[in-house]
Amino acid sequence: MELKRVVVTGLGTLNPIGNNIQEYWNNLEQGVSGSEMITSFDVSKFKTKFACQVKNFDPLQHFDRKELRKFDPYCQYALVSAHEAMLDSGLDLEKIDHDSAGVIWASGIGGIQSFLEELKGFFAGDGTPRFSPFFIPRMIADIASGHISIRYGFRGPNYSTVSACASSTHALIDSFYLIRMDKAKIMITGGSEASVNEPGVGGFNAMQAMSTNNENYKTASRPMDATRDGFVMGEGAGAFILEELEHAKARGAKIYAEVVGGGMSADAYHFTAPHPDGLGALNVMRNALKDANLKPEDVDYINVHGTATPLGDISEIKAIVSVFGEHAYKLNASATKSMTGHLLGAAGAVEAIASIFAINKGIIPPTINFSTPDPEIDPKVNLTFNKAQKRNVNVALSNTFGFGGHNSSVIFRKYTE
């Protein structure tokens, strides 16, 4: 069977440093921090009082009040970013085969805000079960893919991927595979998350996974820095339109990049900690390179998972040096979570968009907030600290790793005939 080529023809996002693709790309280049003090709930008793939140977003500019009853914030973010990607792609819904168009959407948690609100209402009452009929449909992690397919009439493959922080990269890879295997011509894919709330912040605080550097919240997301003390939570969404190449060419679509490979692996080590030698990360990058039929020296840029956790950053750089050898010191890498925070299930999609930015603009987005080298992180790896760098990027790899030992890597290449 001849494998089909798969290209990216549309992009959309809503995240802490951009409410659309152009704003996001501009702020990536400028090294803007999306961190701010949390105002959506009372954080006075919480260890962490800041996050990278979506800004200036009014859902009533996108949905009417009746519609909003059906949508948790994570679903709102999904629909808004998917809509931008659809518009960006220029797809004509009157001219496509809806049976060969599908949706795979990711979320690590799903409608946690809806779950919280319903439980608050129940426990504030007398025990009588008064729940909204929209409670379960708002909460479940697959509902965003359902709503997206309904909105555009896409009747092809439709499901969600849940693998913690690796979720949306898994969604991208699955969508790529379906088109490559000629099971679909068009896929809307990506991920969204909306967990900046009491259980989200409190739960990760209890795990001691998040930064508590409230005094320096603007610079608290410090991947690879010796003073890092955990990740900064983010929220938002990233969306892609993937198409089979000949389908895209036939309609004269603009092409951002080609998807050429995906890798998946498991640490099989610990439910939250990474393998100390980066074994899962090492395997997933090797798997992605093999799938793409590329050599390590073909890669120009790696968007690292880089959460700013003490153990995770060390193990990932170890894995990169193991996989890429001497070429690890010639490529560029960066951790864009330093700007956006950690979008959990949406992280892979938003960071894959940053990888496509590097290919399209010839600019490596920086790892901001760096000041103190960590002796356990190889200083010869160019992590693009604090300022964007110009570089011709033909191939970019994006890593995402999640609790449970889930690992996924996706590879994009500059499109050529």
MIDRENZA-491672 format. One record per residue (C-alpha): residue number from 1; residue in three letters; x, y, z. Coordinates in Angstrom, 2 decimals. Layout:
N
 num residu       X       Y       Z
 NUM    ala       X       Y       Z
...
END
This chain:
417
 num residu       X       Y       Z
   1    met    0.00    0.00    0.00
   2    glu    1.32    3.42   -0.95
   3    leu    1.45    5.76    2.02
   4    lys   -0.06    9.20    1.46
   5    arg    1.77   12.42    2.23
   6    val    0.18   14.63    4.90
   7    val    0.41   18.41    5.12
   8    val   -0.71   21.18    7.48
   9    thr   -3.07   23.63    5.75
  10    gly   -4.68   25.45    8.68
  11    leu   -3.74   26.61   12.16
  12    gly   -5.63   28.08   15.09
  13    thr   -4.86   28.86   18.72
  14    leu   -6.06   30.53   21.87
  15    asn   -3.38   30.52   24.54
  16    pro   -1.76   32.68   27.25
  17    ile    0.37   34.67   24.79
  18    gly   -1.94   34.84   21.80
  19    asn   -5.65   34.72   20.97
  20    asn   -4.85   33.88   17.36
  21    ile   -1.94   32.52   15.35
  22    gln   -0.39   35.84   14.37
  23    glu   -0.45   37.19   17.92
  24    tyr    1.01   33.94   19.22
  25    trp    3.82   33.92   16.66
  26    asn    4.67   37.57   17.32
  27    asn    4.92   36.96   21.07
  28    leu    6.94   33.77   20.60
  29    glu    9.53   35.76   18.68
  30    gln    9.55   38.54   21.29
  31    gly    9.89   36.16   24.25
  32    val    6.74   37.31   26.06
  33    ser    5.75   35.76   29.40
  34    gly    2.09   34.83   29.77
  35    ser    2.23   34.47   33.55
  36    glu    0.06   36.61   35.80
  37    met   -1.63   36.47   39.19
  38    ile   -4.82   34.41   39.26
  39    thr   -7.98   36.49   39.61
  40    ser  -10.65   33.93   38.65
  41    phe  -10.85   32.51   42.18
  42    asp   -9.57   33.28   45.67
  43    val   -5.95   32.07   45.85
  44    ser   -5.12   33.50   49.26
  45    lys   -4.76   30.05   50.84
  46    phe   -3.12   28.35   47.85
  47    lys    0.62   27.70   47.61
  48    thr    0.62   28.90   43.99
  49    lys   -1.17   32.14   43.23
  50    phe   -0.31   32.63   39.54
  51    ala   -0.76   30.93   36.19
  52    cys   -0.53   31.47   32.45
  53    gln   -4.16   32.26   31.68
  54    val   -6.00   33.06   28.46
  55    lys   -6.47   36.84   28.34
  56    asn   -9.20   39.12   27.00
  57    phe  -11.40   36.21   25.98
  58    asp  -15.14   36.87   26.00
  59    pro  -17.05   33.70   25.12
  60    leu  -20.12   35.80   24.22
  61    gln  -18.18   37.11   21.23
  62    his  -18.15   33.53   19.92
  63    phe  -21.27   31.86   21.30
  64    asp  -24.77   32.90   22.33
  65    arg  -25.89   32.38   25.92
  66    lys  -28.00   29.35   25.05
  67    glu  -25.04   27.65   23.37
  68    leu  -22.72   28.40   26.28
  69    arg  -24.83   26.25   28.58
  70    lys  -23.45   23.25   26.66
  71    phe  -19.76   24.16   26.66
  72    asp  -17.18   23.85   29.42
  73    pro  -14.34   26.37   28.95
  74    tyr  -12.09   23.62   27.56
  75    cys  -14.70   23.03   24.84
  76    gln  -15.08   26.77   24.17
  77    tyr  -11.33   26.99   23.60
  78    ala  -11.47   23.98   21.29
  79    leu  -14.26   25.38   19.14
  80    val  -12.69   28.83   18.86
  81    ser   -9.26   27.52   17.82
  82    ala  -10.76   24.95   15.44
  83    his  -12.80   27.72   13.81
  84    glu   -9.68   29.82   13.25
  85    ala   -7.92   26.81   11.72
  86    met  -10.85   26.10    9.42
  87    leu  -10.97   29.69    8.21
  88    asp   -7.20   29.69    7.80
  89    ser   -7.33   26.53    5.68
  90    gly   -9.78   27.99    3.18
  91    leu  -11.70   24.70    3.04
  92    asp  -15.02   25.01    1.22
  93    leu  -17.53   22.89    3.15
  94    glu  -19.72   22.69    0.03
  95    lys  -17.00   20.97   -1.98
  96    ile  -15.46   18.38    0.36
  97    asp  -16.41   14.78    1.06
  98    his  -17.72   14.95    4.61
  99    asp  -17.46   11.19    5.02
 100    ser  -13.67   11.38    4.60
 101    ala  -13.22   14.31    6.99
 102    gly  -12.72   13.58   10.69
 103    val  -11.81   15.01   14.08
 104    ile   -9.42   13.79   16.76
 105    trp   -9.29   16.18   19.68
 106    ala   -7.36   15.85   22.93
 107    ser   -7.68   16.95   26.52
 108    gly   -5.78   15.68   29.50
 109    ile   -8.61   16.35   31.94
 110    gly  -11.64   17.70   30.09
 111    gly  -14.45   19.62   31.76
 112    ile  -13.05   19.98   35.26
 113    gln  -14.64   23.43   35.69
 114    ser  -18.09   21.99   34.98
 115    phe  -17.45   19.14   37.41
 116    leu  -16.42   21.64   40.09
 117    glu  -19.46   23.87   39.58
 118    glu  -21.94   21.00   39.75
 119    leu  -20.40   19.58   42.92
 120    lys  -20.37   23.00   44.55
 121    gly  -24.07   23.33   43.80
 122    phe  -24.89   19.85   45.10
 123    phe  -23.01   20.17   48.38
 124    ala  -24.40   23.65   49.02
 125    gly  -27.91   22.19   48.97
 126    asp  -29.84   19.76   51.12
 127    gly  -28.66   16.62   49.35
 128    thr  -31.39   16.64   46.71
 129    pro  -29.73   15.72   43.41
 130    arg  -30.30   18.81   41.28
 131    phe  -27.84   18.47   38.42
 132    ser  -27.85   20.18   35.06
 133    pro  -28.81   17.95   32.12
 134    phe  -25.70   19.36   30.48
 135    phe  -23.42   18.27   33.35
 136    ile  -22.12   15.00   31.90
 137    pro  -21.91   16.22   28.27
 138    arg  -20.03   19.34   29.43
 139    met  -17.57   17.34   31.52
 140    ile  -16.50   14.39   29.38
 141    ala  -13.14   14.67   27.63
 142    asp  -14.43   13.52   24.23
 143    ile  -17.20   16.08   23.86
 144    ala  -15.04   18.70   22.14
 145    ser  -14.35   16.37   19.20
 146    gly  -18.07   15.67   19.02
 147    his  -19.01   19.36   18.94
 148    ile  -16.36   20.13   16.31
 149    ser  -17.61   17.35   14.04
 150    ile  -21.22   18.52   14.46
 151    arg  -20.29   22.12   13.64
 152    tyr  -18.64   21.20   10.33
 153    gly  -20.55   18.05    9.46
 154    phe  -17.43   15.87    9.50
 155    arg  -18.61   12.25    9.46
 156    gly  -15.23   10.51    9.30
 157    pro  -13.16    9.18   12.24
 158    asn  -14.05   10.97   15.45
 159    tyr  -12.62   10.42   18.91
 160    ser  -10.40   11.86   21.63
 161    thr   -6.98   10.98   22.97
 162    val   -6.18   11.21   26.68
 163    ser   -2.56   10.70   27.72
 164    ala   -2.04   13.54   30.20
 165    cys    0.40   16.12   28.82
 166    ala    1.12   13.99   25.72
 167    ser   -2.55   13.99   24.69
 168    ser   -2.62   16.46   21.80
 169    thr    0.59   15.16   20.21
 170    his   -1.01   11.72   20.24
 171    ala   -4.07   13.28   18.56
 172    leu   -1.83   14.82   15.90
 173    ile   -0.03   11.54   15.28
 174    asp   -3.25    9.53   15.07
 175    ser   -4.69   12.05   12.59
 176    phe   -1.50   11.88   10.54
 177    tyr   -1.64    8.08   10.51
 178    leu   -5.29    8.00    9.38
 179    ile   -4.58   10.24    6.41
 180    arg   -1.33    8.48    5.58
 181    met   -3.21    5.15    5.51
 182    asp   -5.91    6.69    3.28
 183    lys   -8.61    6.39    5.95
 184    ala   -9.38   10.12    5.70
 185    lys   -8.56   13.10    3.49
 186    ile   -9.00   15.88    6.05
 187    met   -8.62   15.89    9.84
 188    ile   -9.22   18.62   12.40
 189    thr   -6.92   17.86   15.31
 190    gly   -5.37   19.46   18.36
 191    gly   -6.14   19.82   22.02
 192    ser   -7.54   22.11   24.70
 193    glu   -7.41   22.47   28.48
 194    ala   -8.98   24.75   31.08
 195    ser   -7.70   23.77   34.52
 196    val   -6.80   27.07   36.15
 197    asn   -9.26   26.55   38.99
 198    glu   -9.32   25.33   42.58
 199    pro   -8.92   21.57   41.96
 200    gly   -6.44   22.08   39.13
 201    val   -4.11   24.36   41.07
 202    gly   -4.69   22.64   44.41
 203    gly   -4.18   19.16   43.00
 204    phe   -0.88   19.93   41.32
 205    asn    0.24   21.85   44.40
 206    ala   -0.40   18.75   46.50
 207    met    1.92   16.83   44.17
 208    gln    4.58   19.54   44.55
 209    ala    4.73   19.71   40.75
 210    met    4.05   23.44   40.30
 211    ser    6.18   26.47   40.96
 212    thr    5.35   28.42   44.11
 213    asn    7.55   31.39   43.22
 214    asn    4.78   33.93   43.78
 215    glu    7.20   36.82   44.27
 216    asn    8.65   36.35   40.78
 217    tyr    5.61   35.01   38.98
 218    lys    6.48   36.62   35.60
 219    thr    9.70   34.63   35.41
 220    ala    8.66   31.56   37.42
 221    ser    8.52   29.26   34.39
 222    arg   12.26   28.54   34.16
 223    pro   12.99   25.43   32.12
 224    met   16.59   24.24   32.38
 225    asp   17.47   26.87   35.01
 226    ala   19.09   25.67   38.26
 227    thr   16.53   27.68   40.25
 228    arg   13.46   26.09   38.63
 229    asp   10.89   24.81   41.11
 230    gly    8.15   23.30   38.98
 231    phe    5.87   24.11   36.08
 232    val    3.50   27.06   35.69
 233    met    0.00   26.02   34.69
 234    gly   -1.34   27.25   31.38
 235    glu   -4.65   26.97   29.56
 236    gly   -5.96   27.27   26.03
 237    ala   -5.99   25.35   22.77
 238    gly   -4.16   24.64   19.54
 239    ala   -5.77   23.39   16.32
 240    phe   -4.55   21.96   13.01
 241    ile   -6.10   21.14    9.68
 242    leu   -4.25   18.15    8.26
 243    glu   -4.84   17.14    4.64
 244    glu   -3.69   14.51    2.22
 245    leu   -1.22   16.28   -0.05
 246    glu   -2.96   15.74   -3.39
 247    his   -6.27   16.85   -1.88
 248    ala   -4.63   20.06   -0.66
 249    lys   -2.87   20.70   -3.98
 250    ala   -6.05   20.12   -5.97
 251    arg   -7.76   23.01   -4.21
 252    gly   -4.71   25.28   -4.22
 253    ala   -4.29   25.29   -0.46
 254    lys   -1.39   27.04    1.23
 255    ile    0.86   24.53    2.99
 256    tyr    2.61   25.37    6.27
 257    ala    4.62   22.17    6.57
 258    glu    4.54   18.45    5.96
 259    val    3.99   15.97    8.79
 260    val    6.56   13.25    8.24
 261    gly    6.71   11.14   11.38
 262    gly    5.40   10.36   14.80
 263    gly    6.72    8.39   17.72
 264    met    5.11    6.92   20.81
 265    ser    6.56    5.14   23.84
 266    ala    6.12    4.47   27.54
 267    asp    8.57    4.95   30.39
 268    ala    7.10    1.94   32.24
 269    tyr    8.83    3.36   35.30
 270    his    6.73    5.55   37.63
 271    phe    3.28    7.10   37.56
 272    thr    4.55   10.69   37.75
 273    ala    8.37   10.77   37.68
 274    pro   10.27   10.41   34.39
 275    his   12.76    7.63   33.84
 276    pro   16.00    9.01   35.33
 277    asp   17.99    8.16   32.20
 278    gly   15.28    9.48   29.90
 279    leu   14.67    6.00   28.46
 280    gly   11.09    6.69   27.34
 281    ala   12.09   10.05   25.85
 282    leu   15.03    8.43   24.08
 283    asn   12.80    5.71   22.60
 284    val   10.07    8.07   21.46
 285    met   12.48   10.31   19.53
 286    arg   14.12    7.29   17.91
 287    asn   10.69    5.95   16.98
 288    ala    9.71    9.28   15.43
 289    leu   12.93    9.50   13.41
 290    lys   12.47    5.94   12.17
 291    asp    8.86    6.62   11.22
 292    ala    9.94    9.73    9.29
 293    asn   12.86    7.89    7.66
 294    leu   15.19   10.62    8.91
 295    lys   18.64   10.58   10.48
 296    pro   19.36   12.50   13.70
 297    glu   21.49   15.01   11.80
 298    asp   18.48   15.96    9.65
 299    val   16.78   17.68   12.60
 300    asp   17.37   21.42   12.95
 301    tyr   15.11   22.26   15.89
 302    ile   13.60   20.45   18.87
 303    asn   10.75   21.97   20.85
 304    val   11.51   20.22   24.13
 305    his    8.87   19.18   26.65
 306    gly   10.83   21.32   29.14
 307    thr    8.33   21.82   31.95
 308    ala   10.81   23.30   34.47
 309    thr   10.47   20.37   36.85
 310    pro   13.76   19.42   38.52
 311    leu   13.87   15.82   37.23
 312    gly   12.09   16.13   33.89
 313    asp   14.38   18.71   32.30
 314    ile   17.51   16.73   33.17
 315    ser   16.21   13.42   31.79
 316    glu   15.03   14.99   28.53
 317    ile   18.37   16.62   27.75
 318    lys   20.14   13.35   28.58
 319    ala   17.87   11.61   26.08
 320    ile   18.51   14.22   23.38
 321    val   22.28   13.84   23.74
 322    ser   21.91   10.04   23.63
 323    val   19.77   10.10   20.47
 324    phe   21.49   12.88   18.55
 325    gly   25.10   12.42   19.65
 326    glu   27.39   15.21   18.43
 327    his   24.53   16.67   16.40
 328    ala   22.82   17.55   19.71
 329    tyr   25.34   20.38   19.92
 330    lys   24.61   21.65   16.40
 331    leu   20.83   21.84   16.44
 332    asn   18.69   24.37   18.31
 333    ala   16.28   23.46   21.08
 334    ser   13.93   25.55   23.17
 335    ala   11.24   25.25   25.82
 336    thr    8.32   27.47   24.88
 337    lys    6.55   26.56   28.13
 338    ser    8.77   29.31   29.54
 339    met    6.33   31.67   27.79
 340    thr    3.00   29.85   27.61
 341    gly    3.22   27.81   30.79
 342    his    2.20   24.17   30.68
 343    leu   -1.09   23.68   28.87
 344    leu   -1.32   20.03   29.99
 345    gly   -3.39   18.18   27.36
 346    ala   -3.13   21.12   24.95
 347    ala    0.64   21.53   25.33
 348    gly    1.59   19.32   22.39
 349    ala   -0.64   21.16   19.93
 350    val    0.44   24.66   20.99
 351    glu    4.11   23.63   20.92
 352    ala    3.75   21.92   17.54
 353    ile    2.47   25.28   16.24
 354    ala    5.67   26.84   17.64
 355    ser    7.66   24.24   15.70
 356    ile    5.83   25.18   12.50
 357    phe    6.58   28.84   13.31
 358    ala   10.30   27.95   13.34
 359    ile   10.01   26.30    9.92
 360    asn    7.96   29.09    8.33
 361    lys    9.76   32.09    9.80
 362    gly   13.32   30.78   10.11
 363    ile   13.29   31.86   13.75
 364    ile   13.88   29.70   16.82
 365    pro   11.59   30.81   19.69
 366    pro   13.55   31.30   22.90
 367    thr   13.64   29.64   26.30
 368    ile   13.06   32.73   28.42
 369    asn   13.69   33.36   32.15
 370    phe   17.07   31.64   32.15
 371    ser   19.82   32.98   34.42
 372    thr   21.53   30.15   36.34
 373    pro   23.05   27.12   34.60
 374    asp   22.26   23.69   36.02
 375    pro   25.45   21.60   36.22
 376    glu   23.39   18.48   35.42
 377    ile   22.22   19.89   32.07
 378    asp   24.75   19.67   29.25
 379    pro   25.81   23.28   28.51
 380    lys   26.76   22.42   24.93
 381    val   23.13   21.93   23.93
 382    asn   21.90   25.21   22.42
 383    leu   18.67   25.82   24.31
 384    thr   18.18   29.26   22.72
 385    phe   18.19   31.08   26.03
 386    asn   16.34   34.38   26.46
 387    lys   16.40   35.61   22.86
 388    ala   15.10   34.20   19.59
 389    gln   17.71   33.10   17.04
 390    lys   17.55   33.10   13.27
 391    arg   18.09   29.75   11.63
 392    asn   16.93   27.97    8.51
 393    val   14.76   25.11    9.77
 394    asn   13.94   22.26    7.43
 395    val   12.98   19.71   10.08
 396    ala   11.49   20.31   13.53
 397    leu   10.67   17.76   16.21
 398    ser    8.28   18.43   19.10
 399    asn    8.34   16.38   22.32
 400    thr    5.55   15.90   24.85
 401    phe    5.61   13.61   27.88
 402    gly    2.82   12.92   30.38
 403    phe    2.07   11.49   33.81
 404    gly    1.77    7.75   33.50
 405    gly    4.97    7.61   31.47
 406    his    3.28    8.51   28.17
 407    asn    5.62    9.94   25.52
 408    ser    4.90   11.30   22.04
 409    ser    7.01   13.09   19.43
 410    val    5.92   14.53   16.11
 411    ile    8.17   15.65   13.23
 412    phe    7.43   18.38   10.69
 413    arg    9.42   19.15    7.55
 414    lys    9.47   22.20    5.29
 415    tyr    7.19   21.37    2.37
 416    thr    8.79   20.72   -0.99
 417    glu    7.32   19.08   -4.09
END
